[in-house]
Amino acid sequence: MRSIARKTVIATAALAAALGLSISSASATAQANFTITPGGAFTANAVNPTLTVPAAQLTCNSSQAKGTLKAGSNPGTGIGDITSITFNTCNVAGIDFTVTPDSTSYPWKINLDTMTGTDRANGTITGIRATITGFSCVATFSGSVTGWYQNSNRTLHVTGGGTLAAGSNANCLGLINPGDKANFVGDYVLTANQTISSP
């Protein structure tokens, strides 16, 4: 009985230590800081960004985003804001569409979580909400997307993924339906250098 009790105590201690390590590691990740130089206001331009759902793809000739980045060393969550974004000359299969971001959803938040080497800062953009309208079609998309910022060419690569999806109002002749997952993809080149690093 003493042997079983001793083994139980050892196993419990090992489990507690493992859980403690996991919690500490998660906390360290959540509290990771990123340094942005110089920070402040930014403008970024994309050519041919796309929004893709299972049965259709919307393509725009261009898009422009404006926002701010926190200067210096800060936690990755909410380290930047997108305060406005426009989409120009958009279409689905040659049919003109407009994209109207919900101004009440600003700012969309830029969040960082990891670095890949010294050139790539990985993260998400959250709080997105925008409506597309066209011939016999309306759909509001909301959620988040994944992406990464590349120091060497000052480009924010929006790579889709995340939780972005069509809302309950989606009505587009069966091409876009409520709940459809959407991939928003675009390469936004900043007009001035911003460098991101992490200790």
C-alpha positions in Angstrom: 0.0 0.0 0.0 2.9 2.4 0.8 4.4 1.7 -2.6 1.1 2.5 -4.4 0.7 5.6 -2.3 4.2 6.7 -3.1 3.7 6.2 -6.8 0.5 8.1 -6.7 2.2 11.1 -5.0 5.0 11.0 -7.5 2.6 10.8 -10.4 0.5 13.7 -9.0 3.6 15.8 -8.5 4.8 15.1 -12.0 1.3 16.0 -13.4 1.2 19.2 -11.4 4.7 20.2 -12.6 3.8 19.5 -16.2 0.6 21.6 -15.9 2.6 24.3 -14.3 5.0 24.3 -17.2 2.2 24.4 -19.7 0.5 27.3 -18.0 3.8 29.2 -17.7 4.6 28.6 -21.4 1.1 29.8 -22.4 1.4 32.8 -20.2 4.8 33.7 -21.7 3.4 33.4 -25.2 0.4 35.6 -24.3 2.7 38.2 -22.7 5.2 38.3 -25.5 6.2 41.8 -26.6 6.9 43.1 -30.0 8.8 46.3 -30.9 7.6 48.4 -33.8 9.9 51.1 -35.3 8.9 53.9 -35.9 5.2 53.1 -35.3 2.5 55.7 -35.8 0.2 56.3 -38.7 0.4 54.1 -41.9 -1.1 53.8 -45.3 -1.0 50.5 -47.3 -2.1 49.6 -50.8 -3.1 46.3 -52.3 -3.5 45.2 -56.0 -6.2 42.6 -56.8 -7.3 41.5 -53.3 -9.9 38.7 -53.4 -12.7 37.4 -51.2 -13.5 33.8 -51.9 -16.4 31.6 -50.8 -17.1 28.0 -51.9 -19.2 29.0 -54.9 -17.8 32.5 -55.9 -14.9 34.9 -55.8 -15.0 38.6 -55.6 -11.9 40.4 -57.0 -11.1 44.1 -56.6 -8.7 46.1 -58.7 -7.2 47.7 -55.6 -7.7 48.5 -51.9 -6.3 51.0 -49.5 -6.0 50.6 -45.8 -5.1 53.3 -43.2 -4.3 52.9 -39.5 -1.8 53.2 -36.7 0.8 51.0 -35.1 2.0 51.3 -31.5 5.5 52.6 -31.3 8.1 50.9 -29.1 7.7 47.7 -27.2 4.1 46.5 -26.6 2.1 43.2 -26.1 1.0 41.7 -29.5 -2.7 41.9 -28.8 -4.2 45.1 -30.3 -0.7 46.4 -31.3 -2.2 48.1 -34.3 -5.5 49.5 -35.6 -7.0 49.6 -39.1 -9.1 52.8 -39.0 -10.4 52.8 -42.6 -10.3 50.6 -45.7 -11.6 51.0 -49.2 -12.1 48.6 -52.1 -12.1 49.8 -55.7 -13.7 48.4 -58.9 -14.9 45.0 -57.6 -16.7 42.3 -59.5 -17.9 38.7 -59.3 -17.7 36.9 -62.6 -17.7 40.2 -64.4 -20.7 41.6 -62.5 -20.0 44.9 -60.6 -20.1 44.8 -56.8 -19.4 47.3 -54.1 -17.7 46.6 -50.8 -18.8 48.8 -47.9 -16.9 48.3 -44.6 -19.1 48.9 -41.5 -17.7 52.1 -40.1 -19.1 51.2 -36.6 -16.8 48.2 -36.5 -13.6 50.3 -36.7 -10.9 50.0 -35.6 -10.1 46.5 -36.9 -7.4 45.2 -34.6 -4.0 44.0 -35.7 -2.6 41.3 -33.3 0.8 39.7 -33.3 1.6 36.3 -31.7 4.9 34.9 -33.1 8.0 35.8 -35.1 9.4 33.6 -37.9 13.1 34.5 -38.0 13.7 38.3 -38.0 11.7 39.1 -41.1 8.2 37.8 -40.5 5.7 38.8 -37.7 2.6 36.5 -37.6 -0.8 37.3 -36.4 -4.4 38.1 -37.0 -6.8 41.0 -37.9 -9.9 40.9 -35.9 -13.2 42.9 -35.8 -13.7 42.8 -39.6 -17.2 43.6 -40.8 -18.2 44.6 -44.4 -21.1 44.2 -46.8 -20.9 43.4 -50.5 -23.8 44.3 -52.8 -24.4 43.6 -56.5 -27.0 42.4 -58.9 -29.6 40.4 -56.8 -27.0 40.0 -54.1 -26.2 41.2 -50.6 -24.0 39.6 -48.0 -22.4 40.9 -44.8 -19.1 39.3 -43.7 -17.6 39.4 -40.3 -14.9 37.8 -38.3 -11.1 37.6 -38.4 -8.3 36.7 -40.8 -4.8 35.5 -40.4 -1.7 37.0 -41.9 1.9 38.2 -41.4 4.0 41.3 -41.9 7.3 41.1 -43.8 9.9 43.6 -42.8 12.0 43.3 -45.9 9.3 44.5 -48.3 7.1 46.3 -45.8 4.1 44.2 -46.8 1.2 43.0 -44.7 0.2 39.6 -46.3 -3.5 38.9 -45.5 -3.7 35.1 -46.1 -7.4 34.2 -45.4 -8.2 31.6 -42.7 -9.6 32.9 -39.5 -13.3 33.1 -38.7 -14.5 35.4 -41.5 -18.0 34.2 -42.7 -21.2 35.4 -44.3 -23.9 36.5 -42.0 -27.6 35.6 -41.8 -28.5 38.2 -44.4 -26.6 36.6 -47.2 -28.8 36.3 -50.3 -26.9 35.9 -53.6 -28.8 33.5 -55.8 -27.3 30.6 -54.1 -23.7 31.7 -54.7 -23.2 33.1 -51.2 -25.2 31.6 -48.3 -25.5 32.3 -44.6 -22.5 30.8 -42.8 -20.3 30.4 -45.8 -16.6 30.6 -44.7 -14.7 33.3 -46.6 -11.0 33.7 -47.4 -9.9 37.3 -47.7 -6.5 37.5 -49.4 -4.4 40.5 -50.3 -0.8 41.9 -50.1 -0.9 45.4 -48.5 2.3 47.3 -49.2 3.0 50.1 -46.7 4.0 53.5 -48.2 6.7 53.9 -45.5 8.9 51.5 -43.6 7.8 49.8 -40.4 10.0 47.3 -38.7 8.7 44.7 -36.3 10.9 42.7 -34.0 10.6 40.6 -30.8 13.2 39.8 -28.1 
